[in-house]
Amino acid sequence: MRLVVIGADAAGATAASQVKRAHEDWDVIMFERGRWTSYAACGFPYFVGGLVSSMDALVARSPQAHEKRGLDVRMRTEVTEIDTKNRRVRFAELDSGKNGTEAYDILVYATGADELRPPIEGLEHCRFLQNPGQAAALHGDIAKARRVVIAGGGYVGIEMAEAAHMLGKEIVLIDAADQLMVSLDPDMAGYVREAIEARGIEVRTASAMTQVSSRPGGGFAVETAAGTIETDLVIAGLGTRPRAGLAADSKIPLGDSGAVAVDHEMRTRTDGVFAAGDCAEAWHLVKKQWVNVPLGTVANKGGRVAGINAAGGRARLPGIVGTAITKFFEWEISRTGLNQREAEELGMEVETAVITAKTTSGYLPGAAPIHVKLLAEAGGRRLVGAQIVGGTGAGKRIDTLATAITAGMTADELIDLDLSYAPPLSPVWDPVQIAARRL
């Protein structure tokens, strides 16, 4: 049997390794158009900011390490066509210019995502942070800059604001929306903005970037809906889109999200083809919809399920709730389930509660503020969403809430959970339970 995997990062490499572990005698071929395999993209801002010493430190398993495990790794090789009827792929070697074909019995499509590049004049002047090559280029450029504009106030934008601040840069953070972190509700996003501005970073919301132009004496002018900003460097974190064009061209069906449509076993609607990672859909347990959520956690789980099933085993990815977390210096920011806007779009009537407490017993030094917001269905109080913004020790409490939402628990049931207590770690009533009581 021969397995072909397109893409050698989280989902693809995980699937390939699962198959090879189950069947040492199978031929397992991974095609990767880049120069790295199994890299931690979420670590890029920390490499740029100097907390990670080298790009190699972000590589969990090199091409050579994969080959030692029996995988046939084809680097700098792009699959250009999938013939699903005859089960062949056509590929191009990007450095040599040679083309070829490879047969497969089973295919795993794990091409990842591309950065969003909206039709903005001069966008080519911006630096992005989607792949290791872009991270390496930004690492070199930011060292020479005095003033930095970061376009996009999501996870990447906030993490890059922290990195640039650690490097002593003057920073302007802009976003087209009326708030930062649109995955949060406006009230919770307000705490994030306060934390960022307290570090001396200028924040401009409702300031869509409309044009970037180079200046004759060096640097750039960033035109926004709220005026012009002069800068030495522009970093764009405008979101991502699933890299599903090859699948669509090959008649592998896409879902409503624009990602490859799969079932809970990560099978596509094309016989013999699985898909996983940022290019594929996942079932949202609260929305009751197939969605595309480009997170490393989802990619690794999907790759594992795809690999087990491709090898003839049985595994399922029941669903996700969109749990995500980041930080800005001591401030931790996390969310899971739905926010209010998403609930309204689904026509779901919800009740909310927001509390402010301390991460530890308040009488101890170092007790940090924590803001918790819960959303529950009106009436039955089934938990459907949560957001946390707070100091050290706040963010990972979102995992308790993700577990509760996944289990379909109500606010009343969350109150009764037997959570741990010790003064240096939590108040006697944990903040998530205080929020449940308020709800």
N, C-alpha and C positions, 0 to 999 in steps of 0.2 A: 504494500500500500504506500501511496505517496501523498503527503500533505504539503500544500503550498500555503504559506502565510504571507500576506501583503502588509508590511509594516512590522517593525521590530522594536517597538517601545512597549509600554505597559501591557496592553491587551494582547498584542500579537506575540510578544516573547513569552508571556505567561501561557497562552494557548499552546504554542509550540513546545514549551517545556513539559506541559501536562501530557501531551501526546507522546513525546519521546520517552517520558518516564513510564508510560503504560506499555509502549511498544518499541523496544530498542531496535527491532529489525525494520521499522518503517523508515522510509526516506522522508525527512522533514526539511523543507527548504523555506528560508525566510528571505524575502526581498525587502530591502531598505534603501530608499533613495538618498538618505542623509549619510552622515559620517559617524553617527553614534547609535548605539542600541541601549535599550533599558535605562534611560536617563530620567532623572527626577526634575521635570520641568518646573515643579513648584518651588524648587530651590534656586531658580535663576536670580530672583531679586537679591537673595542672600549672597550669591556669588558676585553680582554686580556691586553690592554694598561692602564687600570685603570680609564678610563673615565666613565664607567658604573660600578656601585657598586656591582651588583650581576647578576647572570644568570636570576633570577626571574624578574628582571627589563626588560628583553628582551622578556618576555612572554606576548603577548597581551591578551590571554584568556587561562586559565588553564583548565585541564580536568574537575575539579569541576565546573568551570564557565560554560563550555559547558553543563554539566549535568543539571545545574539549568535551562538551556534554553530548556530542554527536550530531549537532545541528549543522546544516549546510547554509551558511550565511552569505548572502550576496549583497555586499555593500555598494552604495552609489549606483544602485540598479533600480530603475523605475518600471513598474508594470504599466503598460500602456493600453492593454486590451485583455478582456476576459471573454473567452469563448466558452460559455456555459454549456452549450449543446455538446461540444466535443471534449469539454473539460481540458482546456489548454489556456495558458496565459502567454501573451507576447510581452517581451521586456526589452528595455534599452539600457545599455551600460553607459552611464552619463559621462564618464571620463574617457573611455575608449571610443565611444560612438557606435559600438557594435550592437546589433539586435539579435534576438533569439526567441525561442519558444520553449515552454516547459509544460509537460502534462501533469495533471493532478487527478487524484481520486476524490479528495476532499479539499476544500478551500476555506481559509479563514480570512475575512476581509477586516483589516484593522488599521486603516489608513490615518486615523486621528482627525485633527481639525486644523483649519487655517485661521489666521487672524482676520478679523473683519477689516476690509479696506473700502470704506464708503467713497463715493465719487467726490473727493475733496481735492481741489487744485493744489499741487505741490506736496501731496502726501508722500511722495518718494523721498522727501527730506526728513521724514520721521524715522525714528528707530522703534522697532517692535521687539517683542520678547516671547516669541512662540516656539523657537527651536534653539538648539545649542549654538548654531552659527550666529544667530541674531544676538544671543546673550553675550557671546565673546566679543562681537563688534561693539555692543553697548558698553561693555566693561572697559574697552579702550577709550571710547569717546567721552564717557562721563568724567574720566580723570582729567580731561582737558577743559571741561566746562566750568564756568562760574555760576551761570544762571540756567535753570532747567524748567521747561514747561512740560507738565505731564497731562496728557489729554485722556480723560477717562477716570472716573472716581470709583471704580469697582475694586475687586480684589487686587489685580495687578497694579492699578494706579496707586492704591494706598500702600502696598508693599514697596513700590518703587519710591514713593514719597519718603518712607522711612529710610530706605537705602541711600537716597540722595542726601537726606538730612545728616545721616551718619558720616557722609563724606564731606560735609560742610558746605553744601551747595545752597544757593538761593533758589527757592522753589515756588512756582505757581501751579496749583492743581486746578484744572478746569473740567467741567462736565456739562453736557448738553441738557441734562435733566435739572429739575428744580432742587435736587438733593444729591448727596453722595450715596453710594451703596443702594442702588434701586432694589436690591434683593431684600432690603429692610423697609419697614414702614418709616414715614418721615420723622415721627417722634424719636424713634431709636437711632435713625441716621443723624439726627441733630446732635446726639452725644458724641458720635464719631467726628463730626465736623468740629465740635468744641475741642476735642483732644488734639486734632491736627492743627488747628489755629493756635492752640496754646504753645505749640512748638515753633511758632513764628512763620508758619507756612501760609501763604496767601491762597485762599480757596475762592473760586468763582464758579457758581452754579448758574444754570440757564445761560451758559456760555458755549454754545456749540462751535467747534472749530470749523471754519469755512474755507480757509486758505492758508498755505504756508509758503513763504517766499524767502529766498536767500538774499542777504544784504550785501552790497558791494564791498563793504569793509570786513565782512565775516559775520557769522551768526545768521539768525532767521527772524522774520516777522510773522507772528501767528495772528491771523485775523479771526476774531470770534464775534458772536452776536452782541457781545458787550464791549467791544473795542479791540485794539491792537496790543500785543504783548511782544516786546523784544526779548530775545533769548539766544543762548549759545547752543542749546540742544533741545530737541522735541522728542519726547517719548510717548508713543501712542499705545494705549491699552483699551481698545474700543470694542472688545468682545471677540468671539470666535464663531465660526460656522463649520458644520461637519464637512469633512473632505469626502464627499459622496458622489462626485461627478463621474468617476470611473465606474462606480456601481450603476448609476443611472444609464450611462452609455452602454453598459453591458446588459441592460434590461433586468437588473436586480432591483426589485421594487423598493422605493423609498416610502417612508411614512409621512404623515402630515407635518411633522417637525422639520422635514428636509433631510433627516438622517435615514440610514438604512433600516427598513422595517424588519423586526425580529420577533420571535416569541420568547417565552420564559426560558427556553433552552438555548437561546441565541442563534436559532436557526432562521435563516432568511426564507423568503417565499420561493427561492430557487433551489432546486434539489442539489444537495452536496455542498452548499455554501452556508457558512456561518459568518456572523459579523459581531464585533464587540469593540468597546472603547468609545472615544469621542465621536466616531463616525456613525454610531449605532444608537437606536432608541432603547429606552428602558421603561418599565411600567411604573407609574407614580401611584403609590398606594393611597394617597389622599385625593388627588385629582381624578383618579380612575381613568387615566389617559396614558397613551404612549408618548414619552417626551424625550428630548435630547438634553442631557445634563453632563457637560464636559468636565468631569471630576476624576482625579486619579483613583479614588476609591472605587467608583463605579467601573472604571476601565479595568482595574485589576480583578474585580469580582466577575465581570463579564468575560474577561479572557480566560479565567479559570473554568467557568461553566462551559464556554465554547470548547475549550481543550478537552475537558472530560467527556463531553458528548461526541466530539469529533473522533475520540479514541474508542467510542462504543460504550462508554459508561452512561450513567444517568445523573444529571444535576440540573438544578433550576435556579434562576435568579428571580425570587418571588416579586421583588419590587424595591423601590427606593423612596425616600422622603425628601431628598434634596438637601441633606445635611452638609453644611460648609462652615469653615472657620478660618480666621486670619488674625493678625495682630498689628498694632501700630505702637511700637515701644511697649510700655506696660499695659496698654489697653488691648483687651481681647474682644473679638467681634465674631459672633456665631449666629447661625439661624438653621431652622429645619421646618419641614412642612410648608404651609402656606403663609404668605403675608396677607394683609387686608385687601390689597388690590387684587391679588390672585383669587381670593375667596369671592370678591364681588364679581369678577369675570366669570366665575363658575356659578353665579347665582346662589351662593351659599350664605345664609344669614349666620353671622358669628357674633359672639360676645368676646370682649377683650378685657385684660387686666394688666396693668403695668405697676411694678413695685421697684423701689430703690432700697437696697439693704447693704450688708457688708459681706465680703467673701469669707471672713473668719469672725470669731466672736469679737464684738466691737471694742471690748476693753483691752485687746492685745495691740501692741504696736504693729503697724503694717497692715491693719485691716483696710482693705480697699473697697471702694464703692462698686456695686453691681446693680445693673438695671435689667430686669427680666420682664419680658412681655409674653403673655400667653393668649392664644386664640382657641376658642372652642365653639362647636356648633351650638346655636341657641337652643335652649330647652334641655337637650340631653347632656350637654356639657362634654361631649366627646372632644378630646384635644385634637386640633388640626394644624397648629403652627406655634412656633416659639422663636424668640429672638433674645439674645443676651449681648450686652455691651458692659464691660467692666474691667477692673484692674486684674492683676495677676491672680490666677486661680478661678477666674469667672468663666472663661470660654468653654472649657471642656464639660461643664455642667450641661451643655447642649446635648451630650450623648444620653443622659438620663431622659431628656425630653424626646429625643429621637426614638429611643426604645419605647417610651410610653405611647407615642403617636403610632409607631409601627404595630404595637400590640392592641391598638384601638381603645386605650384607656380613657377614662373620664377624668376631669379635674378632681372629683371626689376620691377616685382610686389613687391618684398621684399623691394626695394628702396623706393617705394611709401607708404609702410605701415605707419600708423599714430602711431608711437611708442612714448612713453613718454620721457620727458626731464626735468631734474633738475640737476644743477651742481654737487650736492653731490652724484647723482645716475647714471648719464650718461652724456657723451658729447652730444652736440646738434645733431650730427649725431652719432647714436649708432654704436658701432663697427661692429655689424652684417650687418648694412646697408653700412658702409664703405667698408666692404668686398664685398658686392653685387655690389657696384659701381665699385670697382676694377675689378670684374669679367666681 
